[in-house]
């Protein structure tokens, strides 16, 4: 595959003869090229499975054993050339044949038809890679499992349930908690106390509030 | 154009004509074929321009459903909520979180139009695209199957040299193939040029095929692997009487000219012209002659004499009078080749076999005129004779020795075909060591392999390579359900009878229950395609494909495995033609849901001999022809009645070429007359460019009468051609009546079920080709919208559905295929909230339009269809390289904006990209190439998410697709085990913790 095979131009006899038979018609040309199988492709059926579609199948080309092909009977004009292989992707091309029979091949650019990126002619084409028709199934991994929302939702409450009481048992945190409790206690005076203090003696509410504190 | 549809209702026979003057205005607008920018008013009629919202820049549509893409791709709010219910509160919560995550940035995004965000958004949609129509590798063959066909045999030969005795065939579909002699499987296959045919096949060291015309391809193929060995081409004169022959490394081409025969010789491998000679043949002058090539000898016959000469040395013709063989024909006999050495002369009543020797033809055998004869190659000197016996549906095979002309008894055998009988001809035969085999080609396109003496070992149904119309039909309910149905279905039954029926059905139920419990009955689905397994399944995925072919044969195919369930012969049936393309209208008159009435299908065609209409009614599940009626008129148009009669039969209304109306089956006439007041019909004369609408309102109580209500004449142009007339699928349902805009208002869709898209092509001096598209209301005749593409031409493929239209055409200027997309809206208010009426509707729809570059040509395309129309629509497109692409309609949405605004993003519209992608994972047939697709049929399944797709052409491909993912079905890889394990774990954990908690409480209490 690596050695470049020199492509022999198809004998022009065929054309001249064709021209000879049909006088009035314009001359017909032959596009030729060679396709290289993708690396790792060992089956001998790839040549058969590959077809050259010119203008979406208006003209066809078939591969020989060595991967070379010709597409014949083309009048001068501009053609899209597509390589149809079910397993490997090849880049489509545009081949232009001038009235004088000069060939020019370039990359197919539908978006900007005026942009010309020339490709060598006779064509030599290599696969751009295997076509991936299928999606990869997700593999089962332990991390995926652990970080899946379901597991997270189970684990987090579990943590809350198991760890928080443990923390409460810790004497230092207990102290802290108590301190926090005391802090908060003074911030908000009880509404009932305030209201009660307005309507009763000064001494009674204080005793009551102390009693309530003890209860807590 | 001058009268609105409302006016037309009153003056019923106004003729609408699109004058050329108007059309020049159409031409005057901007080109449709040039599409680099969005929002161009290409092609809008001036009157429409004012009402069009295209390009206003304020068109703010918003679809609620796009919000839920994050987890339930595009399935509408209803099904989104369904998922939440299905998944239970836990998943619901997660989904809710996902939703808020997904919509979070969107709501803030109005002020962040950064480029990065734009790219992200695009990526988001692209990813969604790939996800929707993807397959996993382990799903190969799970939902799909492919069958390969080659077509009717034209030439066949045995490859005697290699060990396998494989059969090499060239078919009328221009396909070369090698078949395995034991199984009939295709060993290799080469699909040649589409609209050409094989003219000659020769099997020598290689398989040489001569195909095409007037430019002929001569190609040689390796017999074992089907690879091209060499090829060359030449131009030749077209002649039906041209003959080809290969002899001793030379290819001969014999063309009759006036009074002469031109013989051209070419070197077989190089194509080098060895010169041509003209042989004087004055007897060809009147055309009353026939020629055949026997080996390298050309043999011709006139009414009086044989003439022959060798192609190689090319001397003058030798002559033998027919009288010397005691033949005095009344007309010119027909010659046909019988192998390499012999030919037969066919006269009315009998045929005579001649062996070609050096001294001229020698008569050796006489056979009946209908017998098919074939001499085996090589030195076996045996000629096989096949006679069709239609009376006993059998084939009689016998052998004749070429040396003696006497029948060899040991090879004679009778092949009984039974109901599958169809006249056959011998196409290839071989004898190796007293073992003989032959390949038969049937008139019904079958290929059969016969061991002689012996029986047919295999048959290929090649008629399936020429399917014209298909329908996917529900299977009937099981016998048990049918019994329950019939209990309530029958009209007259006394109390006693009802009780009896109830009791019997209940006994049956108990019996079945007992059997299933005891495991006596196999589950229905696991057995083969027997009658028992053809029962409707829970999800409605198992159906029957009915396929009608141009070979005069119809098939019933199981959609799950692709097995042929039944086949019926329609010997006199030929398809109708619209233009050049064959059509066979196929209707389901009564579905399978109406037990005890039998389901009924009908096809319309024409009689092969008389050309008059032929209607065949058949039962689609068992494949029984119930009636085959010669209609006695030529069919112009046919339509199915919208409402069924008391017996659930929806009959047909047929318009003949004299514009008289008939009902089919005739019993449904009363039903048709009942509905006549609201019945309209649309028909076209493509050659004349005329379209007309008919009303049946003037029908009397006895007779259906069609009155022409409107007529539309396309302007005469050079080479005007009507390339497509496409209506909507009558079974289609549209769930969402509008599109929700970003500001939460609703843009209502213009859903006109009577809308017909007409596309015509004309040649033009300055633009080469012009394509015109008209959207016509089939009832009122109003032209709702029209568009013009300059420098654009066929091939055109149209998909017309809901409120949108997509078609492909070839842009001559840019030399690429483009898709034009149109969408029609009523506006922000609805004209009629209950039902659409073409007569009362005077709304001019607002039209959105855009074109996209498609990086391949399109062979044919079709939209997906689902039961309730909730699922989003995809386009199924067949590409010439054999791929079937599933393209979401969202990608050809004409509202895709070039400048992405926050509002559009809110709505879920993807930004405009001129070129559409063909991602490989959207190719639903993966690497199973489907050759020469002619049509795609889509049908809904019982699941809203799933659509059944049948692709037919040379090959047959079936798959089911889920455009919005299978949201109502558990995923294929759903982990039942994990769910069960988690649940079990939770249960165990709760028990254990309960125990632990109890112990702890007890310990606490003891403290």
Interface residues (C-beta under 8 A of the other chain):
Chain A: X11 X13 X14 X17 X18 X20 X21 X22 X25 X28 X44 X45 X47 X48 X49 X51 X53 X55 X56 X57 X59 X60 X62 X63 X64 X65 X69 X70 X72 X73 X78 X80 X82 X84 X86 X87 X89 X92 X110 X111 X113 X131 X132 X133 X134 X135 X136 X137 X149 X150 X153 X154
Chain B: X90 X94 X97 X130 X131 X134 X135 X136 X137 X138 X188 X190 X191 X192 X193 X194 X214 X215 X217 X219 X222 X225 X226 X227 X228 X229 X230 X231 X232 X233 X234 X235 X236 X270 X271 X272 X273 X814 X815 X816 X817 X853 X855 X856 X857 X880 X881 X882 X914 X915 X920 X921 X923 X926 X927 X928 X929 X973 X982 X986
